[in-house]
Amino acid sequence: MAKLDNAFVMAARCEPGKRKTDFYSDEVKGWVCEVRPSGGKTFYLRYDHNGRQKQIKLAAFGDAPLAQIRKKAEKLRAEVALGGDPAAKKAEARAVPLYGELASQHLADAKLHQKSYATTEMYSRRHIVPKWGRVRITDIDSRAVAHWLAEKRAEGLAPATVEKIRVIMGRSFELGQRWGIPGCTTNPTRGVPRKPLNNARERFLTAEEAERLRAAAALSKNTQLPHIVDLLLYTGARVRELLDARWEHVHVDQRTWLIPTSKTGKARHVPLSRAALDVIAALPRFKDCPYLIPNPDTLKPFVSIKHAWQAVRKLANLPGFRIHDTRHSFASFCVNDGVDLFTIGKLLGHASYQSTQRYAHLANDTLLAAVEAGAKKQRGLPTIA
């Protein structure tokens, strides 16, 4: 036993022939200075817990003031006296991974199950991991996440993009909790206040604009683009569904096109109009190629038609018109022709009626015709059936 002050510790030496010599404090129970033959001196707190001797490293001599090391020893000794196990707590803390490790496991899982894996990977790589990758999971709290997302909005990211980032990060913690990863007991993204989003894009073509789009597509360097535009407008399909379409799933005699796996995860049958069938009949066929509209150079589905689409959109003078808006245009044409929303939902493959409700206020012509008919009826004027 010794008084572990600076003078004593500086003079302490390892006994000759031994691997180490321990000098216990005569003031703090279990506080020990371990001296090695090399001259290294390290402080520990040793204690008994449930019949087992344990120790926890405090600091090496010189790494911190001795008074602070002693204070830490006293604090841990009090914890032991109350039944605590500081070594176990420290080991548990070391087992908590960095967010970067959790993100890697999240992405590995997403790659197996998620259709939009590329999007998840991109947001994680560009935004989330650079900020949180080297931070322990337990050191990430809602306040810090909220502040970071506010900074993202201030940088000019769209609200929907910021929300996507939040959802992806939150998904990491959900999976960590499901897998029993230490530190994932709480999800720091859940306490973050979210601003309401208004992402509805009500852009749809008039008949004249549709013809302009078709005329511009006919001039595209991508020889398949005219067929793609026509079939998107005639079927209301999602662009990826069409680019991946196979001949084996098109049944001309039944006038249907089977999409084996849609965005909702279920197969659906798309009815084909005469106009759509005419386009399909005129499609070029490539030997041993199973795809309906492949890239002629690779005979595989197009990875992207972004650049060709942008050129055609510019030529047609349709700024801001996204290729996905062809789907909205298909719905709009149907609504304006009197097709009910339930049927439109079926045509588009919506999983819920709520998804189709956005088209309830797109049918300006139909709604105007209805109010005109109602007004004429009230005034006793003839209406057109």
VENUR-V515097 format. One line per field, one symbol per residue. phi: phi as a letter, one per 20 degrees, with the letter a starting at -180 (. if undefined). A space follows every 10 residues. Layout:
BEGIN
phi->???
END
This chain:
BEGIN
phi->.beedgffff efcffgndfa cddefeddfn ecdeddgfof ccecddbdcl ndecbcfdae fofbgfffff ffffffffff fenfcgffff ffffffffgg fffffgffff fecdfeggff fffffedefg edgddfgfed cfffffffff fffffoffgf ffffffffff fgffffffem fgnefcdfef eefdefdcef dedbeegfff ffffffffef fefefgfffg fffedmffff fffefdffee dffelccedg ceffndfbdd fdfgffffff feffddglde efcefgfdld ggfbcgffff fffffelcfn eefffffffg ffffffenff ffffgffemf fcfffegfef deefffffff ffffffffem efdef
END
